[in-house]
Amino acid sequence: MGFKETYDAIKEDPSAGEKNFNVKCIMLKEGMQCKTTMGASNHEFIIDAPAGLDGTDEGPSPLLAILSAIGACIIAVTRFWALIMDIEIEELEVYSRGKINLSGIFGLDEDELPGYKDLQPVVRIKANAPEEKVQEMMDKVFTHCPVITNFSGATPIEPRLQIK
């Protein structure tokens, strides 16, 4: 089923849009590595840390993965909205930046947030539509991008511990 069919099915029956996504991360024996397995297709990639943080630098850090997820999600949602609004995208790139102070992660400064202080994705787009229509589309993208929604505090995160 393609985008149009999926869109129409969810438009007709909103409950058809309810999905559960699952990701499993397993610590590997080297450095800070973990193998991440995702979804029914079992896509895999390695998350790691730089050598200066006891990692092997064989994959992105979790913090870089966040920036990547923001950019990739903006691109995917932009493509969805371009189809809905009949806009042809010629070029699209997202540059994401996050500012962090590692002392918050290490517990060295309790006043420092142990994560990004801010996240700033910059979208560069070239499309075959007037600037106003592209701006309207991007306003919808920023409003409906699930990764932006998740990181803006709208989604509760409830960690649970299971000790073996």
Secondary structure, 3 states (H helix, E strand, C coil): CCHHHHHHHHHHCHHHHCCCCCEEEEECCCCCCEEEEECCCCEEEEECCCHHHCCCCCCCCHHHHHHHHHHHHHHHHHHHHHHHHCCCEEEEEEEEEEECCHHHHCCCCCCCCCCCCEEEEEEEEEECCCHHHHHHHHHHHHHHCHHHHHHCCCCCCCCCCCCC
